[in-house]
């Protein structure tokens, strides 16, 4: 299934433009978590196909990491302005 050009543009816009400004902050949060956590073998699930997954208790801890709300608010305000000026009708 292929996307229409408009759908592809919106997807790329959402993924590339919105994720990239927040990525450095998220990477810092995750690195701080990794450096401050003592891992144990039971923190991970190694599947038979070679995929390594986190156990839910560790995933919940990582989900509680807080990003600066101001950064997220700034990105969302910019997005709303951009989408309101963007024509989504091909």
Chimera marker file (.cmm) of the C-alpha trace (Angstrom):
<marker_set name="trace">
<marker id="1" x="0.000" y="0.000" z="0.000" r="1" g="1" b="0" radius="0.5"/>
<marker id="2" x="1.408" y="3.373" z="-0.960" r="1" g="1" b="0" radius="0.5"/>
<marker id="3" x="0.674" y="6.777" z="0.509" r="1" g="1" b="0" radius="0.5"/>
<marker id="4" x="-0.678" y="9.684" z="-1.453" r="1" g="1" b="0" radius="0.5"/>
<marker id="5" x="1.872" y="12.479" z="-1.877" r="1" g="1" b="0" radius="0.5"/>
<marker id="6" x="0.000" y="14.559" z="0.728" r="1" g="1" b="0" radius="0.5"/>
<marker id="7" x="-0.061" y="11.675" z="3.216" r="1" g="1" b="0" radius="0.5"/>
<marker id="8" x="3.644" y="11.026" z="2.657" r="1" g="1" b="0" radius="0.5"/>
<marker id="9" x="4.415" y="14.731" z="3.150" r="1" g="1" b="0" radius="0.5"/>
<marker id="10" x="2.457" y="14.885" z="6.412" r="1" g="1" b="0" radius="0.5"/>
<marker id="11" x="4.084" y="11.667" z="7.691" r="1" g="1" b="0" radius="0.5"/>
<marker id="12" x="7.585" y="12.907" z="6.856" r="1" g="1" b="0" radius="0.5"/>
<marker id="13" x="6.787" y="16.290" z="8.370" r="1" g="1" b="0" radius="0.5"/>
<marker id="14" x="5.512" y="14.690" z="11.569" r="1" g="1" b="0" radius="0.5"/>
<marker id="15" x="8.343" y="12.229" z="11.905" r="1" g="1" b="0" radius="0.5"/>
<marker id="16" x="11.324" y="14.258" z="10.750" r="1" g="1" b="0" radius="0.5"/>
<marker id="17" x="10.440" y="17.760" z="11.845" r="1" g="1" b="0" radius="0.5"/>
<marker id="18" x="8.753" y="17.000" z="15.160" r="1" g="1" b="0" radius="0.5"/>
<marker id="19" x="10.989" y="14.200" z="16.379" r="1" g="1" b="0" radius="0.5"/>
<marker id="20" x="14.365" y="15.709" z="15.577" r="1" g="1" b="0" radius="0.5"/>
<marker id="21" x="14.144" y="18.778" z="17.856" r="1" g="1" b="0" radius="0.5"/>
<marker id="22" x="13.222" y="16.534" z="20.812" r="1" g="1" b="0" radius="0.5"/>
<marker id="23" x="15.644" y="13.708" z="20.030" r="1" g="1" b="0" radius="0.5"/>
<marker id="24" x="18.739" y="15.213" z="21.727" r="1" g="1" b="0" radius="0.5"/>
<marker id="25" x="16.810" y="15.776" z="24.970" r="1" g="1" b="0" radius="0.5"/>
<marker id="26" x="15.387" y="12.258" z="24.881" r="1" g="1" b="0" radius="0.5"/>
<marker id="27" x="18.825" y="10.773" z="24.203" r="1" g="1" b="0" radius="0.5"/>
<marker id="28" x="20.226" y="12.639" z="27.230" r="1" g="1" b="0" radius="0.5"/>
<marker id="29" x="17.408" y="11.341" z="29.437" r="1" g="1" b="0" radius="0.5"/>
<marker id="30" x="17.971" y="7.771" z="28.266" r="1" g="1" b="0" radius="0.5"/>
<marker id="31" x="21.741" y="7.982" z="28.653" r="1" g="1" b="0" radius="0.5"/>
<marker id="32" x="21.351" y="9.349" z="32.190" r="1" g="1" b="0" radius="0.5"/>
<marker id="33" x="19.017" y="6.446" z="32.959" r="1" g="1" b="0" radius="0.5"/>
<marker id="34" x="21.402" y="3.871" z="31.496" r="1" g="1" b="0" radius="0.5"/>
<marker id="35" x="24.388" y="5.309" z="33.368" r="1" g="1" b="0" radius="0.5"/>
<marker id="36" x="22.553" y="5.465" z="36.691" r="1" g="1" b="0" radius="0.5"/>
<marker id="37" x="20.890" y="2.030" z="36.531" r="1" g="1" b="0" radius="0.5"/>
<marker id="38" x="22.519" y="-1.261" z="37.469" r="1" g="1" b="0" radius="0.5"/>
<marker id="39" x="21.183" y="-3.764" z="34.971" r="1" g="1" b="0" radius="0.5"/>
<marker id="40" x="20.574" y="-7.433" z="35.670" r="1" g="1" b="0" radius="0.5"/>
<marker id="41" x="20.082" y="-10.287" z="33.223" r="1" g="1" b="0" radius="0.5"/>
<marker id="42" x="16.404" y="-10.473" z="34.148" r="1" g="1" b="0" radius="0.5"/>
<marker id="43" x="15.878" y="-6.904" z="32.881" r="1" g="1" b="0" radius="0.5"/>
<marker id="44" x="15.902" y="-8.261" z="29.329" r="1" g="1" b="0" radius="0.5"/>
<marker id="45" x="14.088" y="-10.854" z="27.266" r="1" g="1" b="0" radius="0.5"/>
<marker id="46" x="16.150" y="-12.465" z="24.507" r="1" g="1" b="0" radius="0.5"/>
<marker id="47" x="13.805" y="-13.982" z="21.957" r="1" g="1" b="0" radius="0.5"/>
<marker id="48" x="14.651" y="-16.967" z="19.791" r="1" g="1" b="0" radius="0.5"/>
<marker id="49" x="14.830" y="-14.726" z="16.698" r="1" g="1" b="0" radius="0.5"/>
<marker id="50" x="17.587" y="-12.636" z="18.347" r="1" g="1" b="0" radius="0.5"/>
<marker id="51" x="15.400" y="-9.679" z="19.319" r="1" g="1" b="0" radius="0.5"/>
<marker id="52" x="16.244" y="-8.248" z="22.733" r="1" g="1" b="0" radius="0.5"/>
<marker id="53" x="13.378" y="-6.620" z="24.635" r="1" g="1" b="0" radius="0.5"/>
<marker id="54" x="13.049" y="-4.891" z="27.975" r="1" g="1" b="0" radius="0.5"/>
<marker id="55" x="10.918" y="-6.435" z="30.666" r="1" g="1" b="0" radius="0.5"/>
<marker id="56" x="7.830" y="-4.344" z="31.499" r="1" g="1" b="0" radius="0.5"/>
<marker id="57" x="9.161" y="-3.176" z="34.893" r="1" g="1" b="0" radius="0.5"/>
<marker id="58" x="12.139" y="-1.536" z="33.203" r="1" g="1" b="0" radius="0.5"/>
<marker id="59" x="9.994" y="-0.100" z="30.412" r="1" g="1" b="0" radius="0.5"/>
<marker id="60" x="7.714" y="1.517" z="33.012" r="1" g="1" b="0" radius="0.5"/>
<marker id="61" x="10.733" y="3.118" z="34.687" r="1" g="1" b="0" radius="0.5"/>
<marker id="62" x="11.918" y="4.510" z="31.361" r="1" g="1" b="0" radius="0.5"/>
<marker id="63" x="8.426" y="5.805" z="30.513" r="1" g="1" b="0" radius="0.5"/>
<marker id="64" x="8.479" y="7.882" z="33.705" r="1" g="1" b="0" radius="0.5"/>
<marker id="65" x="11.429" y="9.916" z="32.442" r="1" g="1" b="0" radius="0.5"/>
<marker id="66" x="10.324" y="13.523" z="32.098" r="1" g="1" b="0" radius="0.5"/>
<marker id="67" x="11.256" y="15.776" z="29.239" r="1" g="1" b="0" radius="0.5"/>
<marker id="68" x="11.242" y="19.524" z="29.675" r="1" g="1" b="0" radius="0.5"/>
<marker id="69" x="7.584" y="20.541" z="29.185" r="1" g="1" b="0" radius="0.5"/>
<marker id="70" x="8.588" y="23.891" z="27.709" r="1" g="1" b="0" radius="0.5"/>
<marker id="71" x="10.438" y="22.204" z="24.839" r="1" g="1" b="0" radius="0.5"/>
<marker id="72" x="7.418" y="20.052" z="24.010" r="1" g="1" b="0" radius="0.5"/>
<marker id="73" x="5.047" y="23.041" z="24.250" r="1" g="1" b="0" radius="0.5"/>
<marker id="74" x="7.263" y="25.086" z="21.907" r="1" g="1" b="0" radius="0.5"/>
<marker id="75" x="7.290" y="22.296" z="19.306" r="1" g="1" b="0" radius="0.5"/>
<marker id="76" x="3.514" y="21.844" z="19.536" r="1" g="1" b="0" radius="0.5"/>
<marker id="77" x="2.837" y="25.584" z="19.197" r="1" g="1" b="0" radius="0.5"/>
<marker id="78" x="5.042" y="25.676" z="16.106" r="1" g="1" b="0" radius="0.5"/>
<marker id="79" x="3.286" y="22.580" z="14.707" r="1" g="1" b="0" radius="0.5"/>
<marker id="80" x="-0.192" y="24.045" z="15.184" r="1" g="1" b="0" radius="0.5"/>
<marker id="81" x="0.877" y="27.202" z="13.356" r="1" g="1" b="0" radius="0.5"/>
<marker id="82" x="2.448" y="25.202" z="10.563" r="1" g="1" b="0" radius="0.5"/>
<marker id="83" x="-0.515" y="22.859" z="10.110" r="1" g="1" b="0" radius="0.5"/>
<marker id="84" x="-3.013" y="25.714" z="10.095" r="1" g="1" b="0" radius="0.5"/>
<marker id="85" x="-1.154" y="27.287" z="7.169" r="1" g="1" b="0" radius="0.5"/>
<marker id="86" x="-0.646" y="23.980" z="5.314" r="1" g="1" b="0" radius="0.5"/>
<marker id="87" x="-3.128" y="22.832" z="2.689" r="1" g="1" b="0" radius="0.5"/>
<marker id="88" x="-3.792" y="19.123" z="3.126" r="1" g="1" b="0" radius="0.5"/>
<marker id="89" x="-6.026" y="18.868" z="0.053" r="1" g="1" b="0" radius="0.5"/>
<marker id="90" x="-4.242" y="17.680" z="-3.082" r="1" g="1" b="0" radius="0.5"/>
<link id1="1" id2="2" r="1" g="1" b="0" radius="0.2"/>
<link id1="2" id2="3" r="1" g="1" b="0" radius="0.2"/>
<link id1="3" id2="4" r="1" g="1" b="0" radius="0.2"/>
<link id1="4" id2="5" r="1" g="1" b="0" radius="0.2"/>
<link id1="5" id2="6" r="1" g="1" b="0" radius="0.2"/>
<link id1="6" id2="7" r="1" g="1" b="0" radius="0.2"/>
<link id1="7" id2="8" r="1" g="1" b="0" radius="0.2"/>
<link id1="8" id2="9" r="1" g="1" b="0" radius="0.2"/>
<link id1="9" id2="10" r="1" g="1" b="0" radius="0.2"/>
<link id1="10" id2="11" r="1" g="1" b="0" radius="0.2"/>
<link id1="11" id2="12" r="1" g="1" b="0" radius="0.2"/>
<link id1="12" id2="13" r="1" g="1" b="0" radius="0.2"/>
<link id1="13" id2="14" r="1" g="1" b="0" radius="0.2"/>
<link id1="14" id2="15" r="1" g="1" b="0" radius="0.2"/>
<link id1="15" id2="16" r="1" g="1" b="0" radius="0.2"/>
<link id1="16" id2="17" r="1" g="1" b="0" radius="0.2"/>
<link id1="17" id2="18" r="1" g="1" b="0" radius="0.2"/>
<link id1="18" id2="19" r="1" g="1" b="0" radius="0.2"/>
<link id1="19" id2="20" r="1" g="1" b="0" radius="0.2"/>
<link id1="20" id2="21" r="1" g="1" b="0" radius="0.2"/>
<link id1="21" id2="22" r="1" g="1" b="0" radius="0.2"/>
<link id1="22" id2="23" r="1" g="1" b="0" radius="0.2"/>
<link id1="23" id2="24" r="1" g="1" b="0" radius="0.2"/>
<link id1="24" id2="25" r="1" g="1" b="0" radius="0.2"/>
<link id1="25" id2="26" r="1" g="1" b="0" radius="0.2"/>
<link id1="26" id2="27" r="1" g="1" b="0" radius="0.2"/>
<link id1="27" id2="28" r="1" g="1" b="0" radius="0.2"/>
<link id1="28" id2="29" r="1" g="1" b="0" radius="0.2"/>
<link id1="29" id2="30" r="1" g="1" b="0" radius="0.2"/>
<link id1="30" id2="31" r="1" g="1" b="0" radius="0.2"/>
<link id1="31" id2="32" r="1" g="1" b="0" radius="0.2"/>
<link id1="32" id2="33" r="1" g="1" b="0" radius="0.2"/>
<link id1="33" id2="34" r="1" g="1" b="0" radius="0.2"/>
<link id1="34" id2="35" r="1" g="1" b="0" radius="0.2"/>
<link id1="35" id2="36" r="1" g="1" b="0" radius="0.2"/>
<link id1="36" id2="37" r="1" g="1" b="0" radius="0.2"/>
<link id1="37" id2="38" r="1" g="1" b="0" radius="0.2"/>
<link id1="38" id2="39" r="1" g="1" b="0" radius="0.2"/>
<link id1="39" id2="40" r="1" g="1" b="0" radius="0.2"/>
<link id1="40" id2="41" r="1" g="1" b="0" radius="0.2"/>
<link id1="41" id2="42" r="1" g="1" b="0" radius="0.2"/>
<link id1="42" id2="43" r="1" g="1" b="0" radius="0.2"/>
<link id1="43" id2="44" r="1" g="1" b="0" radius="0.2"/>
<link id1="44" id2="45" r="1" g="1" b="0" radius="0.2"/>
<link id1="45" id2="46" r="1" g="1" b="0" radius="0.2"/>
<link id1="46" id2="47" r="1" g="1" b="0" radius="0.2"/>
<link id1="47" id2="48" r="1" g="1" b="0" radius="0.2"/>
<link id1="48" id2="49" r="1" g="1" b="0" radius="0.2"/>
<link id1="49" id2="50" r="1" g="1" b="0" radius="0.2"/>
<link id1="50" id2="51" r="1" g="1" b="0" radius="0.2"/>
<link id1="51" id2="52" r="1" g="1" b="0" radius="0.2"/>
<link id1="52" id2="53" r="1" g="1" b="0" radius="0.2"/>
<link id1="53" id2="54" r="1" g="1" b="0" radius="0.2"/>
<link id1="54" id2="55" r="1" g="1" b="0" radius="0.2"/>
<link id1="55" id2="56" r="1" g="1" b="0" radius="0.2"/>
<link id1="56" id2="57" r="1" g="1" b="0" radius="0.2"/>
<link id1="57" id2="58" r="1" g="1" b="0" radius="0.2"/>
<link id1="58" id2="59" r="1" g="1" b="0" radius="0.2"/>
<link id1="59" id2="60" r="1" g="1" b="0" radius="0.2"/>
<link id1="60" id2="61" r="1" g="1" b="0" radius="0.2"/>
<link id1="61" id2="62" r="1" g="1" b="0" radius="0.2"/>
<link id1="62" id2="63" r="1" g="1" b="0" radius="0.2"/>
<link id1="63" id2="64" r="1" g="1" b="0" radius="0.2"/>
<link id1="64" id2="65" r="1" g="1" b="0" radius="0.2"/>
<link id1="65" id2="66" r="1" g="1" b="0" radius="0.2"/>
<link id1="66" id2="67" r="1" g="1" b="0" radius="0.2"/>
<link id1="67" id2="68" r="1" g="1" b="0" radius="0.2"/>
<link id1="68" id2="69" r="1" g="1" b="0" radius="0.2"/>
<link id1="69" id2="70" r="1" g="1" b="0" radius="0.2"/>
<link id1="70" id2="71" r="1" g="1" b="0" radius="0.2"/>
<link id1="71" id2="72" r="1" g="1" b="0" radius="0.2"/>
<link id1="72" id2="73" r="1" g="1" b="0" radius="0.2"/>
<link id1="73" id2="74" r="1" g="1" b="0" radius="0.2"/>
<link id1="74" id2="75" r="1" g="1" b="0" radius="0.2"/>
<link id1="75" id2="76" r="1" g="1" b="0" radius="0.2"/>
<link id1="76" id2="77" r="1" g="1" b="0" radius="0.2"/>
<link id1="77" id2="78" r="1" g="1" b="0" radius="0.2"/>
<link id1="78" id2="79" r="1" g="1" b="0" radius="0.2"/>
<link id1="79" id2="80" r="1" g="1" b="0" radius="0.2"/>
<link id1="80" id2="81" r="1" g="1" b="0" radius="0.2"/>
<link id1="81" id2="82" r="1" g="1" b="0" radius="0.2"/>
<link id1="82" id2="83" r="1" g="1" b="0" radius="0.2"/>
<link id1="83" id2="84" r="1" g="1" b="0" radius="0.2"/>
<link id1="84" id2="85" r="1" g="1" b="0" radius="0.2"/>
<link id1="85" id2="86" r="1" g="1" b="0" radius="0.2"/>
<link id1="86" id2="87" r="1" g="1" b="0" radius="0.2"/>
<link id1="87" id2="88" r="1" g="1" b="0" radius="0.2"/>
<link id1="88" id2="89" r="1" g="1" b="0" radius="0.2"/>
<link id1="89" id2="90" r="1" g="1" b="0" radius="0.2"/>
</marker_set>
